[in-house]
Amino acid sequence: MMAEPLSDYEAALSAIRQSGLGHPDRPLLESFIDDSVDRGRAAAFLLKRLSRDTTTSKPDIGAFLADWKRTIAMCNIPSQENFHGVGC
């Protein structure tokens, strides 16, 4: 009997947990999935980004993490327009 395939949500959390990231990076990425309006869509986005890297057998989550940190940093700049005129 074959096991059911993981949902995107489960697969994304599994990738995050198996990445070897420590605190605070792992919880930060977990919150990207768990605290999103649409968990499945956020998970699918993360998985799609990870699937772009085919140079290694284990996906590199570091680039996604760096992008997410930059996005958060842009949104934490008080009373300034960010990202070329788009405020967060």
C-alpha positions in Angstrom: 0.0 0.0 0.0 1.4 3.3 -1.1 1.5 6.3 1.3 -0.5 9.4 0.2 1.6 12.1 -1.3 2.3 15.1 0.9 0.2 18.2 0.4 2.2 21.3 -0.6 1.7 22.6 3.0 3.2 19.4 4.5 6.0 19.3 1.9 7.0 22.9 2.4 7.1 22.5 6.2 9.1 19.3 5.8 11.6 21.1 3.5 12.0 23.9 6.0 12.5 21.5 8.9 15.0 19.4 7.0 17.0 22.4 5.8 19.2 22.5 8.9 18.3 26.1 9.6 18.3 27.2 13.3 16.6 29.8 15.3 15.4 32.4 14.2 15.5 31.4 10.5 13.5 28.2 10.7 10.6 29.7 12.7 10.7 32.7 10.3 10.1 30.5 7.3 7.6 28.4 9.1 5.6 31.6 9.9 5.7 32.5 6.2 3.6 29.4 5.6 1.6 29.2 8.8 0.6 32.9 9.0 -0.2 33.4 5.4 -3.8 34.0 4.2 -3.6 31.0 2.0 -1.2 28.3 3.4 -1.4 26.1 0.4 -0.5 28.9 -2.0 2.4 30.1 0.1 3.6 26.5 0.4 3.4 26.0 -3.4 5.3 29.3 -3.9 8.1 28.1 -1.7 8.2 24.7 -3.3 8.3 26.3 -6.8 11.2 28.5 -5.8 13.1 25.5 -4.3 12.5 23.4 -7.4 14.3 26.1 -9.5 17.7 25.0 -8.0 18.6 21.8 -9.7 22.3 22.1 -9.2 22.3 20.0 -6.0 20.3 17.0 -4.7 19.1 19.0 -1.7 17.3 22.3 -2.4 19.0 25.4 -1.1 16.5 27.4 1.0 19.0 30.1 1.7 18.1 32.3 -1.3 14.4 32.2 -0.5 15.2 33.1 3.1 17.4 36.0 2.0 14.6 37.3 -0.2 12.0 37.0 2.6 14.3 38.8 5.0 14.7 41.7 2.5 11.0 41.9 2.1 10.4 42.1 5.8 13.1 44.7 6.2 11.6 46.9 3.5 8.2 46.7 5.3 9.8 47.6 8.7 11.2 51.0 7.5 8.8 53.5 9.2 7.0 56.1 7.2 9.0 55.6 4.0 7.8 54.3 0.7 9.6 51.1 -0.1 10.3 49.1 -3.2 10.4 51.9 -5.7 7.4 53.8 -4.5 5.3 50.9 -3.2 4.6 51.1 0.5 4.0 48.0 2.6 
